[in-house]
Amino acid sequence: MLIPHDTRIALDTVVDLVNTAPQDEPAADTPADGPADGLADVAALYAFAQRHHISGVGTLGEKDLTAVREVRTRFAEVFAAPEARTAADLVNRLVAAAGTTPQLTDHDGYDWHVHYFAPDASIGDHLAADCGMALAFIIVAGEQDRLRRCEAPDCGRAFVDLSRNRSRRYCSSRTCGNRLHVAAYRARRREAAG
């Protein structure tokens, strides 16, 4: 599946955004007070914007934080959508509410690409438009099943399976995948040992 550079960046951003939400079922090593929200405050939102090189971010406040958390919830619903029609409806509503204004741009050393948000858009609208359109391209390509959640029983993080044969099962083969393979290996050895 050929994905343009700007769409790939937007997909990485939407995955990271969805994964900032506290998980429903925390891992065994999570503190008793529950999993932390990766967007707990405005400072965390600034850090997210900086980490993802989100252009045009001015002064952010509580209103922006609330809007981005709402966008995050809508994106999580797209990942959970049972079929393409539901996912498309969710994306359509997100993108329409953001007031998309497609425009070609070549900034910060990147070749020509499309921004879908208005130049003065809030960070919530920026994310809804750009990331929503990246998800739209996945749905249009008939690849909605690539929007997944990690199959590790104690994880559930979102990811986009861009493997050639659509076989990726874990958010990270280095953490969740490796941990489960080691556990299965140890279980087989215990069983063989009797």
C-alpha positions as CSV (number, residue, x, y, z in Angstrom):
1,M,0.0,0.0,0.0
2,L,1.6,3.3,-1.1
3,I,1.0,6.1,1.4
4,P,2.3,9.6,0.7
5,H,4.6,11.1,3.3
6,D,2.2,13.7,4.6
7,T,-0.6,11.0,5.0
8,R,1.9,8.8,6.9
9,I,2.8,11.6,9.2
10,A,-0.9,12.3,9.9
11,L,-1.6,8.6,10.5
12,D,1.3,8.5,13.0
13,T,-0.2,11.6,14.7
14,V,-3.7,10.2,14.9
15,V,-2.3,6.9,16.4
16,D,-0.3,8.8,19.0
17,L,-3.3,11.0,19.8
18,V,-5.6,8.0,20.3
19,N,-3.0,6.4,22.5
20,T,-2.8,9.4,24.8
21,A,-6.2,8.3,26.2
22,P,-6.2,6.3,29.4
23,Q,-6.8,2.7,28.7
24,D,-10.0,1.0,30.1
25,E,-8.0,-1.9,31.4
26,P,-4.7,-0.8,32.8
27,A,-1.6,-3.0,32.6
28,A,-0.5,-4.9,35.7
29,D,2.3,-2.3,36.4
30,T,0.0,0.7,36.2
31,P,-0.4,2.7,39.5
32,A,-3.5,2.0,41.6
33,D,-5.0,5.4,40.7
34,G,-5.3,4.3,37.1
35,P,-3.6,5.0,33.8
36,A,-2.5,8.5,33.1
37,D,-4.1,10.7,30.5
38,G,-1.3,11.6,28.0
39,L,-3.2,14.9,27.5
40,A,-3.6,15.7,31.2
41,D,-3.1,19.4,30.9
42,V,-2.2,22.2,28.5
43,A,1.5,21.6,28.9
44,A,1.0,18.0,27.7
45,L,-0.9,19.4,24.7
46,Y,2.0,21.7,23.8
47,A,4.4,18.8,24.1
48,F,2.2,16.7,21.8
49,A,2.1,19.6,19.2
50,Q,5.8,20.0,19.4
51,R,6.5,16.2,19.1
52,H,4.4,16.0,16.0
53,H,5.6,19.3,14.5
54,I,2.1,20.7,14.2
55,S,2.4,24.0,12.4
56,G,0.7,27.2,13.3
57,V,0.1,26.4,17.0
58,G,-0.2,29.6,18.9
59,T,-1.2,30.1,22.5
60,L,-3.1,27.0,23.7
61,G,-5.6,27.0,26.6
62,E,-8.2,24.8,28.3
63,K,-10.6,25.2,25.5
64,D,-8.1,23.7,23.1
65,L,-7.3,20.9,25.4
66,T,-11.0,20.0,25.7
67,A,-11.4,20.2,21.9
68,V,-8.4,17.9,21.2
69,R,-9.7,15.4,23.8
70,E,-13.1,15.4,22.0
71,V,-11.3,14.8,18.6
72,R,-9.3,12.0,20.3
73,T,-12.5,10.4,21.3
74,R,-14.0,10.6,17.8
75,F,-10.8,9.1,16.3
76,A,-10.9,6.2,18.9
77,E,-14.5,5.6,17.6
78,V,-13.1,5.3,14.0
79,F,-10.6,2.7,15.2
80,A,-13.5,0.8,16.9
81,A,-15.9,1.1,14.0
82,P,-17.2,-2.4,13.0
83,E,-17.3,-1.6,9.3
84,A,-16.3,1.0,6.7
85,R,-19.7,2.8,6.5
86,T,-19.6,3.6,10.2
87,A,-16.0,4.7,10.0
88,A,-16.8,6.9,7.0
89,D,-19.7,8.5,8.7
90,L,-17.5,9.3,11.8
91,V,-14.7,10.7,9.6
92,N,-17.2,12.8,7.5
93,R,-18.6,14.4,10.6
94,L,-15.2,15.2,12.0
95,V,-13.8,16.7,8.8
96,A,-17.0,18.7,8.1
97,A,-17.0,20.1,11.7
98,A,-13.4,21.2,11.2
99,G,-14.3,23.3,8.2
100,T,-11.7,21.8,5.8
101,T,-10.0,24.2,3.4
102,P,-7.6,22.1,1.2
103,Q,-4.5,24.0,0.1
104,L,-1.1,23.0,-1.3
105,T,1.9,24.0,0.8
106,D,5.7,23.3,0.9
107,H,7.0,24.3,4.3
108,D,9.7,23.3,6.7
109,G,11.7,21.4,4.1
110,Y,8.8,19.2,3.0
111,D,7.8,18.8,-0.7
112,W,4.4,19.8,-1.8
113,H,1.6,18.4,0.2
114,V,-2.0,19.2,1.1
115,H,-3.1,20.8,4.3
116,Y,-6.8,20.3,4.9
117,F,-7.3,22.9,7.7
118,A,-7.8,26.7,7.4
119,P,-4.6,28.7,8.0
120,D,-6.0,30.1,11.3
121,A,-7.6,26.8,12.5
122,S,-7.5,25.8,16.1
123,I,-5.3,22.8,17.0
124,G,-8.5,20.7,17.4
125,D,-9.7,21.6,13.9
126,H,-6.2,21.1,12.5
127,L,-6.0,17.6,13.9
128,A,-9.6,16.7,12.9
129,A,-9.0,17.9,9.3
130,D,-5.5,16.5,8.6
131,C,-5.8,13.3,10.5
132,G,-9.4,12.8,9.5
133,M,-8.4,13.0,5.8
134,A,-5.6,10.5,6.4
135,L,-8.1,8.1,7.9
136,A,-10.4,8.9,4.9
137,F,-7.7,7.8,2.5
138,I,-7.4,4.5,4.3
139,I,-11.2,3.9,4.2
140,V,-11.3,4.9,0.5
141,A,-8.6,2.4,-0.3
142,G,-10.7,-0.3,1.2
143,E,-8.2,-0.7,4.0
144,Q,-10.2,0.2,7.1
145,D,-9.3,-3.2,8.6
146,R,-5.7,-1.9,9.0
147,L,-6.9,0.4,11.8
148,R,-6.4,-1.9,14.7
149,R,-5.9,-2.3,18.4
150,C,-3.1,-4.3,19.9
151,E,-4.1,-7.9,20.6
152,A,-1.9,-8.1,23.8
153,P,-4.4,-8.8,26.6
154,D,-3.1,-6.0,28.7
155,C,-2.5,-3.4,26.0
156,G,-5.2,-2.3,23.5
157,R,-3.1,0.6,22.0
158,A,-4.1,1.8,18.5
159,F,-1.9,1.3,15.5
160,V,-2.2,1.2,11.7
161,D,-1.1,-2.1,10.2
162,L,1.0,-1.2,7.2
163,S,2.5,-4.6,6.8
164,R,2.4,-6.0,3.3
165,N,0.2,-9.0,4.3
166,R,-1.9,-7.3,7.0
167,S,-0.5,-9.6,9.6
168,R,0.6,-7.2,12.4
169,R,-1.1,-8.1,15.7
170,Y,0.7,-5.9,18.2
171,C,1.3,-2.2,18.6
172,S,5.0,-3.0,18.9
173,S,6.8,-6.2,18.1
174,R,9.6,-5.2,20.5
175,T,7.3,-4.8,23.5
176,C,3.9,-6.5,23.4
177,G,4.8,-9.0,20.6
178,N,8.1,-10.0,22.2
179,R,6.6,-10.2,25.7
180,L,3.8,-12.5,24.5
181,H,6.1,-14.7,22.5
182,V,8.4,-15.1,25.5
183,A,5.5,-16.0,27.7
184,A,4.2,-18.6,25.2
185,Y,7.7,-20.0,25.0
186,R,8.1,-20.3,28.7
187,A,4.6,-21.9,29.0
188,R,5.6,-24.5,26.4
189,R,8.8,-25.3,28.3
190,R,6.9,-25.7,31.6
191,E,4.5,-28.0,29.9
192,A,7.2,-30.0,28.3
193,A,9.1,-30.3,31.6
194,G,6.0,-31.8,33.1
